């Protein structure tokens, strides 16, 4: 009975698993030139294991080929992230010393959700192919593995609108930019690919090796934040490299849908007239200036220009939920690291590779708050919520408010569970905020100078769930926990 109901989702999942197997060829290629023979065997075996696993599932579900329903779409999106994370964690078990399954799964989830919270230390000593795998997972997960599937769904004879709605971040999910959703998905990946190549070449020009340039391109365009060095960007201490990161983190924090529209219309107006993007740049500019002034006022930096460089890099890194660090910013005056974490909760644009609640929701919440204040004074006034020139229906605001309610409840609920597990309040709360918003580093025991490796299996499991919640914007995951979802 369950196979009859969910067979189509599992059938498509089998194809996704087989396609994901070919991702293992990337670290295998690097291992062929950089690592020893034992590692080559691991990556080759991991490729075979993943492909055969997908093939067996396809064989078991090959008869289920009906059109996907909305329920199928939600189930498939969740299964993709949960199952692919397990397959991604398997090679880590055989390539990283003294690793547990909870750490391997946490690391793989952090990669595919482009969170950047790591449980590994000694990154500089890890084999090149292992760091390549960690970072490449973020490139895959950045824009959304399911969008890639949407691009090829017509080849499988299946529609992709349900998947697109379930996966695409932000509240404006019904907006279509081309007559066929697969064309939109292919356009998004084209933009993603072009910017990724430009980013890698820029990093190489600024002084990185080809391997580091590739890895940090993966984690910059995905706004993931993994690095091949424990010191992250502090390893280079280079203004040129930090500037490249600033530019491409800024670009990746903008909706890729807008880039696609710009390419189709050959005008920048879709970006320059977008209220969310304008708010994005205003908040970033204000925050960079504020942090710069605070660093000079507290004499962390006597030189204004040095303070500006440090401020710009860390504001962009945390606000866009990338999570790079050039130094231990947790040692700065306490307002700054807390403010940087706060920025990561909302600054990224909907349709970008960033996490958090998205800038558009924050804009709508402020507009709704202003509307209620006006209604207190003028109860009969007609004052609809607008975004640009578009008047939004009440259903959109209801969805936004419902999302924020669930977001707050999930954050507090997970924090209480972390506190029960024995963590201090700073570490518990910041770890939940950092993972549910896909920021990466938190504060306290999981701050930028440390990692999540000191947490136990229960805590890592909770935070893995938090990363999944954040990547799929809560409702897509939590709908599976309702009784209505499982009724026929």
N, C-alpha and C positions, 0 to 999 in steps of 0.2 A: 504493500500500500504506500509506504513512504517513498519507495523507488518510483512508483507511478506518479506521485505528486511532485517530487523534486528531481526526478530523473533528468529533465532537460537542463537544469542548472548544473547537475553533476556531469552531464555529458559535455557541456561547454567548459566546465572546470578541467576536465581531462585534457582538452586541447590546449588550455592555458598552461597547464603543468608541463606538457610536452614542449611548448614554445619556450617556457622558462628554463628548461633544461639547457638550451643553447646559450643562455647567459653564462653558464659555467665555462664556456669556451674562452671567455675573456681572461679570467685568471689563469686558465690553462695555458693560454698563449704567452702570458708574462712568465709563468713558471718554466716554460720551455726554454726561455733565454736567461732568466734571472735566478731560479731556484734549483734545488737538487731533484733527482729522479723520484724520490719518495713523494714529494709534493705533486709532481706531475701525475703520478698514479692516483693520488687522492682526488684531484680535480677531474680526471678522466672517469674514475669510478663514481664520483658524485653526479657527473653528467649522465652516465648510464643509469644510475639508480633513479634519478628524477624522471628521465624519459620513460623508463620501463614502468615506473609508478603511474605516470599519466596514461601510458598505453594500456595498462591493465584496467584502469578506471574507464577508459574509452570502450574497451571490449565489453565491460559489464553494463554500460549505459548506451551502447551504440543504437539501440532501437528507439531511444527517446529523442525525437527530433522535432517536437512541436514548437511553436512560437513561444518565446518567453513571456510570462506574465509579470506584473509588477512585483509580486511576491518572489518569483524566481530571480528577478533582478537584485532585490535586496539580499536574498540568501547567497547568490553567487558572489556579490561584492565582498561580503563577510568571509565566505569560504576562501576566496582568492587570497586575502591578506593573511588569514590564519594558516592555511595549508602551505602557501608559498613560503611563509616565514619558517615553517618547520623544515621544508626542503633546503632553504637557504642556511639554516643553522647546522645542518648535518656536517658539511665539510669543515666548519669551524671546530667541531668536536675532535677532528683528527689533525688539525694544523696549529691550534693554539695550546700552549702548555698549561696544565693544571686548570682546565676549564670544566665547568659543570653544564648540564643541559639548560638550567634556568638562565645562566649567563649567556650561553650561545643563542638561545631563543630571544632573550632580551636584546642582544646585539643585532640579530637579524631583523627583529621587529623595529628597532630604532633605525635600521638602515632602510627598510622598505617603506616606513612611514615618514622618512626624511626628518627624523627628530634630532639625531645627533647625540643622544645620551649614551655614553659608552660605559661598559663594565670592564673594559680591558685597560691594563697599564702596560708599560714597556712597548708602546707602539713602534718606536724606532728600531726595536730588535725583532719585530715580527717579519716573517717572509714577505717579500714585495707582493706576491700573489694574494696573500691574505688581506693586506691593506687595500689592494686593488678591488677585491671582492666586496669588502665593507663599503667602499666608496661607490662602486658601480651599482650596488643595491639602491643607494640613494638616488642615483640618476634614473634608474628604472622607476622607483616609487615616486619621484618628484612630481611629475605632472599627472601620474596615475596610471598604474598598470592596466586598469580597466579601460581607459581611453584608447590605449593601443589595441585592445581587443575590439572595441567599438569600430575602429578603423578597418578591421578585417572581417567583421561580422557578415557583411554582404557575401563574402566568399564562402561562408558557412551556411548561407541561406537563412540567417536569423536577423531579426531587427535589433537595434541597439539603443532605442530611445529610453527604455527602462533603465539600462545600465548607466547611460549618460546622466540621468536625473539622480540616480543613487550615488554616483561618484563625484560629480562636479561640485566643488566647494561654493558656498555662498547661497543667499536666499533667492536669487533671480534665476532659477534653474530652467524655467520654461523658455528662456530667450534662445532663439535659434538664429544662427548667422548664415546658414546655407540651407537650401531646400532639403538636403540629405545630411543626417547627423554624422554619418561616416566621413563625409567630405570635411565637415568641421573638425572631427578628430584628427584626420590626416593633416589638415592645415595647422592645428595646434602642435603636432609633433614636428612638422617642418620648421616652424618658428623655434621650437625648443632645440632642434638639432643645429640650426644656423647659429643661434646665440651660444650654444655649447661649444661649437668649433671656435668661434671668435674668442670666447673666454679662455679656452685652453691655449690658443696661440698668444693671447695677451699675457697669461701667466708665464709662459715660456720666455717671451720677450723680456719680462720683468726680472727674470733670473732663476726661475724654478727649473729643475730637471724635467725631462719629458714625462717621467713617471709621476712626479709630484704635480706637474701641470695637469695631467689627465685626471688624477685623483681629486685634486681641488677644484677642477672644473666640474666634476661630477657632484661635489658637495656644495658648490656655490650655486650652480643653476637650480639644484633641487632645494636650495635653502636648508640643507641638511646639517652641515657643520662638522662631519667627520674629518679627521686629519690623519696623516701618516706619522705624525710626530706628537709626543706627549705635550710639548710646549705649544702646539698648534701654530699660529702665525708668529708667536714669539721666537720660534726656531730660526726665522730669517731676520727679524727685526729690520724689515725693509719697507721704506715709505712707498716705493714703486709697487711692490707686491700688494701692500695694503690698499693702495689706490685702485688697483685692478679689482680687488675683492669688493671694495665700496661700490664701484661702478656696476658690476654685474649683480651684486646683491640687490642694489636699487632696481635694476631692470627686472630681475626675477620676482621682485615683490609686487610688480604691476601685473594686472590680469593679462594672461596670454591671449585671451579672447580679443582684447583690444588690439594687440599686435596683429592678429589675424585680420581684423576689420581694416586696420591701417593698410595692410598689404593689398587687400581687395579694393579699397577705395582710393589708394595712392594719395592720402591726405592725413595729416596729423590731428585733424579735428576730433576724431574719436577719443584721443588721449587728452588733448588740451582742454576739451569741453566737459570732460567727465568729472563729476563732483567728487566721487570717491578718490580718484587719482590726485586731484587738487588737494584734497584733505590729507592724503598720504604724504605728499611733499611738504605741506605746511607743518604737519606734526613732526616730520623728520628734521626739517630745518630748525624749528623751534627747539627741539630736544638736543640737537647738536650744539646749538648756541648755549642753552641752559647748562648742559654738562660741562662745556668748555669753561664757562664763567665759574662754575662751582669748583672745578679743578684748580683754577688759578686763585680763587678766593681762599680756598683751604690750603693753598701752597703745595698741592700735590705736584704741580708743575709751575715753575716761575715763568717760563716762556709761553706766551699765548699761543704761538703757532704749534709748539709741541703738544700743548693741551688740546688744540683743535684737531690735530691728527689723531690723538688717542681717543678723543671724544667721538669723532666722526666714525672711526672704525667700529668701536664698540656699540654705539647707538644703532648703526646700520645692522650690525651683526645680531644684536638681541631683538631689535624691533622687527626685523624681517624673519625672526625665528631661525636664523642660521646657527648661531651659537659658537662661532669662532671666538677665540680670545688671543690677544697679543700679550697679555699679562694678567695677573690676578686682580681683576677689577673689584672683587669682593673686599679687598683691603682699602678701597676708596671710601670716602665719607658715606655712611650707611644709606643716606637718601638715594645715592646714585645707583648702586646695584639693585635696590628695590624698585626704583623708577624704571630701570632697564628691563626688569622682569615684567613690570606693568605694561610697558610698550609692546612687548612680545605677545600680549594677550589679544591685541586688536589691530595693530597697524597694517599688516599685510592686506592686500586687496583680494577680493573674491576672484577666483579664477587664476590666481598666482600659485606658486608652489609653496607658499608660506602657510603656517598654521594659525591658530587662534580663532577668535570669533569673526574676524575680518572687519576692515574699516567701514564697509558699507553698512554693516549692522550697527556699528557704533554711531554712524551718521544718522541712521534712522531712529535709533534710541534717543539721541539728543533732540531730534525734530519732534518725536512723540512727547518727550518731556516738556519741551517748549509749548507744544500744542495744548497739553493739559493745563499748564500755567495760564495760558490765554483763556481757556474755557472757564477757569475759576472766576476770572474777572468778567468775561463776556460769555455766559452760558449758551447763548443762541447763535453765536458766530459760526460761520462755515469756514473751517480752517483745516483742509485736508493735508495729509503728509505727502510731500512731493520729493522726487529725486530727479534733479535737472528740470526738464519740462514735463515729466511724467507724473501724473497723480496716481499714487499707489492705492490699490483696493485695501479695505480693512483686513482682508484675509492675509495679506502679506505682513502687516503689522502684527496680527495675531500669531503668525508663524514665528516672527522674530522674537516676540515676547515669550512665546512658549519655549523657543530654543534657549533663551537666556535663563529662564527658570530652571530648565533641565541642566544647563551648563553649570549654574551655581550649585544646584543640588548634587551633581556628580562630583564637582570639585570638593565640596565639603564632606560628602560621604567617603570619598577615597582618602581624604586627609585624615578623617577620624580613624579609618582602618589602619592607616600608616602609624598613627599615634598609638593605637592599641598594640601594634606590633613592636613597640618599644623605641621608636625614633623620637628625637626632640622636635619641638613644634616648628622651628625654622626649617630643618631638613625635611620634615614630613610635608609641610605646606608647599615649600618651594619645589620639591621633587614632583608633587602632583601638578602644580601649575606649569612646571617646565615640560612635563610629558604630555599632559592633556592639551597643551597649546603647541606641542611639537617644537619647543625651544631648544632643549638639550640640557645644558648645565643649569643647575639650580644654585642654592646657597647652602651654607652649613657644610655637612659632610659630603654633599654632592655638588660643591661649588666648582668654579672654573679651574682651580688648582688641584682638584681631586677628581673622582669619578664615582660611578654607581657600583663598583666592584665590591665594596664593603657591605652591601645590603644582602639580606638572606633571600632564600628562594621565594618565600611568600611575598616579600616586598617587591622583588623583581617581577613576580607574576602580576601583582596589582598594577605596577607601573607599565608593564607590557599592555595590559588591558586599557590603561589610560591613554597610551599612545594610539592604540587602535580607535578608541573613542574619538580622540582629537582628529586623526587623519580622516575618518569617515563622518565627521561632524555629528557625533553623538546619536542623532535620531536614527541614522541608518543602522547602527548597531543595536540600540535599545529597542527598536521595533521588533527584533527577534525575541525579546524577552516578554512580549505580550501574548496573552492567550489567543487573541484574535488572529495573530499571524499564523498559528498552527491549526486553525480550524479550516475545514474544507469549504 
